């Protein structure tokens, strides 16, 4: 790592990546391994060299909008599904690709912090889950923010982190701490303090977790996994403070213009000047902070609905292509360290009138809590892949 770039063996590396959250979850059978190999071959052919993957998942399948075959269905008990992560690393190494391994989640779709709290239900109450009767945003914020002050929850999270970071690959015998297919460890997907009252505990969690990982693995980089200032109450100084922590090696931002209500939700407004300008400014202001702290910045999540807000592969991606090109132009202009678009690979057969993943469906780019085809890029989206493949900063 050098200034705002990644360097390996004296050569600068640009992260040209995709979100592929299910990569470690599908290689549980010959059919799953065959699918993994085929998708990795396709992604490599499109110039992709890095994948962002969930390395920890928690909880059982009783909640319908969560990963069904999680790695840790019961507290402290990892199952054989974790072997899929070993296989993923093998296949990535064959293709000279690498992974960002994500070690937790602010959101419920992989279990995440809410599941650690639920395992301590006598102290923190019933899990607050979206699409259930007791959910609303304020309740969810109140619930999740408790994670950072719950010693029982953090202790079990740290045990889980240690299990993965200290793991030895069962196929090639290489410790994860030395595995060439691992690019970095990420503390969690989009960790937010959720409430200002949790800020100090949140910072301590970042510091202690990154220190723990570094003590177990001094070979790989560490990042937090934040969305940017939207994770820190719209405060860039707070973003700067947490990314200045000693063991945090690089910064990330995510960009979701519709979710963040940067436009009114209509397809026509998705690429209006105001939407695009907000995107460019969000990247620019975070790049400025990263220059000040001398750490690389990766745009590791961004996406846009298909035209007409549809999910089917027959819907146009004209607006999405414009949005991708806008993000890429800013990455190029500011000489950022890389990107991971969201996401690869979508499955057209997952699309249904119901929208969400049904039991028995294969994992796809869009997790179970989102409509299938929402942001995922289908292999048939040739115009989008041409833009991705052709981008060379």
Secondary structure as GFF3:
##gff-version 3
##sequence-region A 1 393
A	DSSP	beta_strand	6	8	.	.	.	ID=ss1
A	DSSP	beta_strand	11	13	.	.	.	ID=ss2
A	DSSP	beta_strand	15	19	.	.	.	ID=ss3
A	DSSP	alpha_helix	30	45	.	.	.	ID=ss4
A	DSSP	beta_strand	50	54	.	.	.	ID=ss5
A	DSSP	three_ten_helix	80	82	.	.	.	ID=ss6
A	DSSP	alpha_helix	83	94	.	.	.	ID=ss7
A	DSSP	beta_strand	98	102	.	.	.	ID=ss8
A	DSSP	three_ten_helix	108	110	.	.	.	ID=ss9
A	DSSP	alpha_helix	112	118	.	.	.	ID=ss10
A	DSSP	alpha_helix	121	124	.	.	.	ID=ss11
A	DSSP	alpha_helix	137	144	.	.	.	ID=ss12
A	DSSP	three_ten_helix	145	149	.	.	.	ID=ss13
A	DSSP	alpha_helix	151	165	.	.	.	ID=ss14
A	DSSP	three_ten_helix	176	178	.	.	.	ID=ss15
A	DSSP	beta_strand	182	186	.	.	.	ID=ss16
A	DSSP	three_ten_helix	196	198	.	.	.	ID=ss17
A	DSSP	alpha_helix	199	216	.	.	.	ID=ss18
A	DSSP	beta_strand	221	223	.	.	.	ID=ss19
A	DSSP	three_ten_helix	229	232	.	.	.	ID=ss20
A	DSSP	alpha_helix	236	243	.	.	.	ID=ss21
A	DSSP	beta_strand	250	255	.	.	.	ID=ss22
A	DSSP	three_ten_helix	268	271	.	.	.	ID=ss23
A	DSSP	alpha_helix	273	293	.	.	.	ID=ss24
A	DSSP	beta_strand	296	302	.	.	.	ID=ss25
A	DSSP	three_ten_helix	307	309	.	.	.	ID=ss26
A	DSSP	alpha_helix	318	334	.	.	.	ID=ss27
A	DSSP	beta_strand	338	341	.	.	.	ID=ss28
A	DSSP	three_ten_helix	348	350	.	.	.	ID=ss29
A	DSSP	alpha_helix	382	390	.	.	.	ID=ss30
###
